[in-house]
Structure formats: C-alpha cells, structure tokens
C-alpha cells in the first residue's frame, strides 16, 4: 500500500470504501485523521516536524522523488525542508504554452537557482490537453474534473517518478449550511491525487502539511491559526495568507510571493473545463462537506 | 458597429481600462478591491482578454467598435445549466452607447433560448442601470426583480453568482444581484429536451 500520508493516518472514504470511487450520488464522503503520539508531540515542535516529514517522505518515496515547484510558498517550503536534512531533490515546473503562468515559472526558476537545485521545465499546452479530450479521459479515470490537478497528474505520468505535488492543509470558512471553519479535503481534487496514485501505481504526496498528525496539529494550534478561526469579522475565506505567515515565521528567507494558484490567467478556462470534464462524472448529491469541521479535526488529532 | 469581440480586439479595448479611475462606482484612489489598486486596472484588462477574448465557449463579449477602438462593451457568461446568462462587465467611454450593445447581447441570448439574466451592482447605483442601459424596445419587453443583497466584504453564499458575478472577490461595497427576464408575452418557448 502506498503511503499518501504517514501510515496513511488521513483516510477518506466514499460509501465506507476507503480511498474509493463514487458509485452513486448519495454515498457519504467522509474524512478522518489519525491521532498524535502525545509524548512525542509535547517534546517536539512545528519546525522539527517539518524536517521529520521530509525524512519520512524521502524514506517512503525514495531517492528518485521529484518536487513540483509551482512558484508558490508551499513547494518552496517543501524544498527547504528537504535541504534542511541534507537532501537535494530533483525539481520540476510546468510551463504553459503562451506564457499563461510565466510569473510562476520565473519564480520557480528563481527559487531553484537560489537554493542550487536542478529544475526541469516541462513545456505543456494546457488548452490542447483539454481540447484533445485527453484531460477529460484522464479526469474520468480518477473522478476528477479539476484541470489544475489533472495537468499535474499528466506530467507526473510523463516523468513516471514518485512526486510531491502540493502542501494543502487548507482551512476554509464555511458559509450556508456549514457555518464554521473546516479542515478541507476535497473529494474531487485531493481525493483524486490518492486515486491517481493508486491506479497508476506512482507514489504521490499532495498533503505535505498533513503528512503526520503531529505536523497538522502543530499548525492548527498555532496562535495565528487560532486567531484566524476565532475572529468573526476578519474578511478571510481561507487560511492561505495566514498559512504563509506561519511558514514565513519559520522560514523568514522564503521569497515574497504574489501567486495564489497559478491559474490566475486561466480562471474562465478553468471554470469552463471544470464543468465540461465533470459532465459525465457522478456528482455528489448529499450534504457531506469536503473535509472535517475544525473542532472535530482537532479532537481526532489529539486522540 | 456592434461586434462579437475576439482576440483581435484586445488592443482596441485597452483605453477602456487604463483611462478609468472608478470600478463599480468606487473610486480606485480611495478603496480597495486589492492591495495595490494601481495594478488593479492592468489586472482587470488582462483578465478581460483572457476571459472574453480567448475563444472560450461560454464567456463572450459584444462591443461597439468604431474608429479603431472599442467605445463600449458588455461581457457575459452563457450558462449550460439553465436557460439564463450572467451579465458580468460593462465598460464604456460614453454610456449612451450601451443600450445598442445590450440590445445585441439580448438578441444573441434570446436566439439561444436564454430569456433571463443576472447582474450585480453597487447598491448605490443599482437603480440607475436600467435607465441608462436599456433601449426603449427592451425596456418594454424585459421586467426585473431584485434577487438578493450581499453586504460589503462578505462572500456570496450562492455558487454560480459567487463564481461568475463576483469572480470570488470580496467587493468593498454593498451589492445587489438582479434578475432581468423577458416577459412571457414576448417569449417563444424553446424545446430543451435531448436524447
């Protein structure tokens, strides 16, 4: 069994099938988290746990692992975590035709140069990938309609090596029927990384900041995160900027970023393709949320 | 001349963005769609080109093109989920040019069986829109009602308006979403079945 997180402490299920596929719209989507080792948790801290995560992932994925640099903070931190334990991983960045993500590619190149790591630039025509039907076919094979993810999967397939594609540990402010912050793990996006890894037998980490229960709990108990989730009117919808602030405190030398997700110039394309790729996929028609209410997530982690 | 815009119109639309000092009636020198509003119009222009002038199926714009420039345009999203469209952007050098562009957009959508549309306004100016944007012809044919209010800097709870009208942005002023519909007596009801 591939390790998606350490000892696969993070488990999602659809209709009670762990890491499964959706068979119909009414099946419940559920996410659970493992508990921390309490003694260890008391003795260590977030910075140490980031380094331990690099060590664990290296043991799980092996020396051929590739870190996908997106030009954002998460992947730079992942790279720095490896460098902290003396490992210089190979890195890659996806470069879209017509320069749609040119600032992100430039940022990834700058990071690689600054940290003296090898960077492979993967030229990619994302619009043709969609128009050819290939994105839809790959998306349907893993029940994913988000082309930002399918694009990375396609490039991982091209390289055929274990990969680290993202950090996540996203917190989202609920609105409507979910009125509290929740730890976000999306069936369509984050779940598809696990399905992709399983079906193509390529080890893949998409949950770096949730890789161990300890790492996630240090993060959730951080003062800035606690402030974020306890303030009623802070005009925040997600934890993205707060997470960057937390990480910047640990790594003050990370490069300043303006990037959010790399599809800023393809938002409409993304919206259109999301619906087109998902047209023949089974929609979730019941009220499960994409994740775990935060209070419950913390309870699970504390064990 | 009113034309469906494409990538060849990109340069012609530029002055509509860089000569503006307001967005949704909000003075960009005072507040606050993003951290650096100096960059806002440049980003808005790039976003317009990438969204409405890049051969997508559902995102389109019609514009008044004269003398080598676009003097007014209306951008919109055609829904595949329901017989409706979303009016997303209006810009002009002269608001008197807008009714003819709106007539064309309505004609386009009616031809495709889309008889109602949603649009979002700064609440302060919502009432004046119909007065300056509608031709006499379509003012008679279309009715409207207010659908919901989104207070300043809050997230709209409805997915499609949040994605399409708000573009996932916390707008710094109170806004209102309006549904405008073709009255029943002017409708030829389309067949919406398929195999």
Contacts between the chains, C-beta under 8 A, distances in Angstrom:
chain1	res1	chain2	res2	distance
A	100	B	50	7.8
A	173	B	155	7.7
A	175	B	155	5.5
A	175	B	157	4.8
A	176	B	157	4.6
A	235	B	153	4.9
A	235	B	170	5.9
A	237	B	155	5.7
A	237	B	170	7.5
A	265	B	46	6.6
A	265	B	47	7.6
A	265	B	50	4.7
A	266	B	50	6.9
A	267	B	47	7.4
A	267	B	50	7.6
A	267	B	51	6.9
A	267	B	167	7.3
A	268	B	50	6.8
A	268	B	51	3.9
A	268	B	52	7.7
A	268	B	54	7.6
A	268	B	56	5.6
A	268	B	58	8.0
A	268	B	59	4.7
A	269	B	50	7.7
A	269	B	54	7.3
A	269	B	56	6.3
A	271	B	163	6.3
A	271	B	164	7.8
A	272	B	56	5.4
A	272	B	57	6.2
A	272	B	58	5.4
A	272	B	59	7.2
A	275	B	80	6.5
A	275	B	81	7.9
